[in-house]
Amino acid sequence: MRENDVIVIGGGLSGLMAAAVSVKNNKKVTLLSLGAGTLTIGGGIVDVMGYVNGGEPAATPSAGLLQVDTEHPYKKIGRPAIEKSIEFFKEICAQEGYPYLGNLNEMQWIPTAAGTLKPTCLVPKTMDTTKLKEANHVVVLGFEALKDFYPHLISKNLKKLPGFTEKTYEVVMIDPGLADGRDVTALDVARLLDTEQGLAECTQKMRAVIKPGSVVVIPPVLGTSPDYRILDNLQKSLKCTFVECASVPPSITGLRLRTMMLRYLKKNGVRIVEQATVARSIVKDGQCTAVITAGIDRERTYYAKSFILANGGFYGGGLVAEPENVIEPIFNLPIAAPSDHELWANMSLFSNEPQPFALIGISVDEKMRPLDEVGKVVLTNVFVAGRNLRGYDFCFEKSGNGVALASGYQAAMSV
Ligand SMILES: Cc1cc2nc3c(=O)[nH]c(=O)nc-3n(C[C@H](O)[C@H](O)[C@H](O)COP(=O)(O)OP(=O)(O)OC[C@H]3O[C@@H](n4cnc5c(N)ncnc54)[C@H](O)[C@@H]3O)c2cc1C
């Protein structure tokens, strides 16, 4: 039987980060994960803090961190650990040949598929907007039959934004030849560009409609692998700058990030068990000794000295909403939630307030250990990270992957 120092439950960004930090700290780590989490539907970009009180844009991610309230996970984690988590994440990316750009002192405003700008902190090189900001003329490149990407809408909306009104816009389309009577997704185009032939054919089609020297906004389709081979190849062949925009699922940039993190973990000796559903835990005297996975064949028991619970929120499966309350299904940790469901939602669609249901989650101390209603640590060797934490609305404030990295880091450092 393998002797685990740490078992991480969940393979979203917080679990992947917790496993990476644990293994760097020379722990023997097993990661149990049911699925891919929200990385593959959300962006592979790291928002740290985009909007503060009342929906005001934060000047920088760092400035935004100063304005969170006492229940926010960032308050528990503290600035030094947040900074170190960003540093370590960037180190992993650089080591794996897929460096990310950005830092806490600069807000990056990246274009979205709706032609708006979204505040974020760390982006892959494919989303570098330096040249886009400087350009007088912007080309928006569309792919025939590609779902959820409307180049005319993007150019029309970008033109209304400060810093973008003086620019001229041009929409060009190429047909990647994938339609065959069905909708095409960004994943189809990315997979096509992964192949030598697909890349060569698309380059030729792009050459016919894009002039050298252009700055080109495209959907996130520059390959599925965590590297810059396709970006570099296209930029060199066409003498253009390409900027991937943030788009709707499936998230190719998220897929690249997940592949990169998994590769890093495997290389460093983390044992990864996929499609493992942790169903329950064995707890004795305020400590967890093992967790049990349920499968179609049989149950398996995994023992460890410490456990990091990083299995997401309502979407990921880490929190379950019942008619009367909210349940954390593995350890049955206490979750404070209004018993009246009417109070869970802010009914105003475009409100400048967070959603109450998004703030529901597990209360923790500064070591990320779960707390009960009176602030007492419930389990001393269980640490919580990611979307299941109480006190933040990632969607409203744009902080999702920032909290995932920082809390995953802090949980692993507390083991
Ligand atoms: C549509 C969408 C777009 C987003 N866009 C962005 C963005 O652009 N930038 C940004 O910073 N953030 C974004 N976010 C937020 C961000 O994706 C999340 O806040 C963050 O990644 C959460 O990570 P997590 O690891 O805590 O949870 P999750 O990603 O939910 O991962 C939970 C993991 O736990 C596993 N799991 C669940 N239950 C069990 C169990 N019983 N046993 C074993 N494993 C289990 C799941 O399979 C999964 O692997 C977006 C979110 C969504 C939904």
PDBQT file of the ligand as one rigid body, heavy atoms in Angstrom, charges set to zero:
ROOT
HETATM    1  C1  LIG A 501     -17.901  29.476 -17.270  1.00  0.00    +0.000 C 
HETATM    2  C2  LIG A 501     -16.788  29.867 -16.350  1.00  0.00    +0.000 A 
HETATM    3  C3  LIG A 501     -15.823  30.758 -16.803  1.00  0.00    +0.000 A 
HETATM    4  C4  LIG A 501     -14.762  31.125 -15.956  1.00  0.00    +0.000 A 
HETATM    5  N1  LIG A 501     -13.792  31.969 -16.447  1.00  0.00    +0.000 NA
HETATM    6  C5  LIG A 501     -12.753  32.299 -15.653  1.00  0.00    +0.000 A 
HETATM    7  C6  LIG A 501     -11.714  33.152 -16.139  1.00  0.00    +0.000 A 
HETATM    8  O1  LIG A 501     -11.726  33.573 -17.290  1.00  0.00    +0.000 OA
HETATM    9  N2  LIG A 501     -10.703  33.474 -15.290  1.00  0.00    +0.000 N 
HETATM   10  C7  LIG A 501     -10.646  33.004 -13.991  1.00  0.00    +0.000 A 
HETATM   11  O2  LIG A 501      -9.711  33.349 -13.271  1.00  0.00    +0.000 OA
HETATM   12  N3  LIG A 501     -11.623  32.203 -13.505  1.00  0.00    +0.000 NA
HETATM   13  C8  LIG A 501     -12.665  31.833 -14.303  1.00  0.00    +0.000 A 
HETATM   14  N4  LIG A 501     -13.654  31.025 -13.814  1.00  0.00    +0.000 N 
HETATM   15  C9  LIG A 501     -13.579  30.579 -12.425  1.00  0.00    +0.000 C 
HETATM   16  C10 LIG A 501     -12.572  29.470 -12.246  1.00  0.00    +0.000 C 
HETATM   17  O3  LIG A 501     -12.699  28.529 -13.305  1.00  0.00    +0.000 OA
HETATM   18  C11 LIG A 501     -12.811  28.771 -10.911  1.00  0.00    +0.000 C 
HETATM   19  O4  LIG A 501     -13.112  29.664  -9.883  1.00  0.00    +0.000 OA
HETATM   20  C12 LIG A 501     -11.594  27.973 -10.464  1.00  0.00    +0.000 C 
HETATM   21  O5  LIG A 501     -10.905  27.407 -11.539  1.00  0.00    +0.000 OA
HETATM   22  C13 LIG A 501     -12.104  26.929  -9.501  1.00  0.00    +0.000 C 
HETATM   23  O6  LIG A 501     -11.177  25.900  -9.377  1.00  0.00    +0.000 OA
HETATM   24  P1  LIG A 501     -11.410  24.737  -8.334  1.00  0.00    +0.000 P 
HETATM   25  O7  LIG A 501     -10.261  23.813  -8.519  1.00  0.00    +0.000 OA
HETATM   26  O8  LIG A 501     -11.629  25.294  -6.987  1.00  0.00    +0.000 OA
HETATM   27  O9  LIG A 501     -12.800  24.036  -8.736  1.00  0.00    +0.000 OA
HETATM   28  P2  LIG A 501     -13.250  23.238 -10.012  1.00  0.00    +0.000 P 
HETATM   29  O10 LIG A 501     -12.613  23.762 -11.232  1.00  0.00    +0.000 OA
HETATM   30  O11 LIG A 501     -14.732  23.168  -9.961  1.00  0.00    +0.000 OA
HETATM   31  O12 LIG A 501     -12.657  21.767  -9.791  1.00  0.00    +0.000 OA
HETATM   32  C14 LIG A 501     -13.223  20.862  -8.886  1.00  0.00    +0.000 C 
HETATM   33  C15 LIG A 501     -12.598  19.508  -9.109  1.00  0.00    +0.000 C 
HETATM   34  O13 LIG A 501     -13.040  18.585  -8.108  1.00  0.00    +0.000 OA
HETATM   35  C16 LIG A 501     -13.500  17.402  -8.727  1.00  0.00    +0.000 C 
HETATM   36  N5  LIG A 501     -14.471  16.769  -7.822  1.00  0.00    +0.000 N 
HETATM   37  C17 LIG A 501     -15.683  17.231  -7.424  1.00  0.00    +0.000 A 
HETATM   38  N6  LIG A 501     -16.240  16.371  -6.560  1.00  0.00    +0.000 NA
HETATM   39  C18 LIG A 501     -15.351  15.341  -6.414  1.00  0.00    +0.000 A 
HETATM   40  C19 LIG A 501     -15.362  14.142  -5.670  1.00  0.00    +0.000 A 
HETATM   41  N7  LIG A 501     -16.384  13.814  -4.882  1.00  0.00    +0.000 N 
HETATM   42  N8  LIG A 501     -14.296  13.305  -5.771  1.00  0.00    +0.000 NA
HETATM   43  C20 LIG A 501     -13.230  13.628  -6.570  1.00  0.00    +0.000 A 
HETATM   44  N9  LIG A 501     -13.170  14.755  -7.281  1.00  0.00    +0.000 NA
HETATM   45  C21 LIG A 501     -14.223  15.602  -7.212  1.00  0.00    +0.000 A 
HETATM   46  C22 LIG A 501     -14.063  17.877 -10.048  1.00  0.00    +0.000 C 
HETATM   47  O14 LIG A 501     -14.208  16.828 -10.965  1.00  0.00    +0.000 OA
HETATM   48  C23 LIG A 501     -12.963  18.872 -10.438  1.00  0.00    +0.000 C 
HETATM   49  O15 LIG A 501     -11.840  18.199 -10.947  1.00  0.00    +0.000 OA
HETATM   50  C24 LIG A 501     -14.699  30.625 -14.640  1.00  0.00    +0.000 A 
HETATM   51  C25 LIG A 501     -15.680  29.736 -14.183  1.00  0.00    +0.000 A 
HETATM   52  C26 LIG A 501     -16.713  29.357 -15.009  1.00  0.00    +0.000 A 
HETATM   53  C27 LIG A 501     -17.750  28.400 -14.480  1.00  0.00    +0.000 C 
ENDROOT
TORSDOF 0
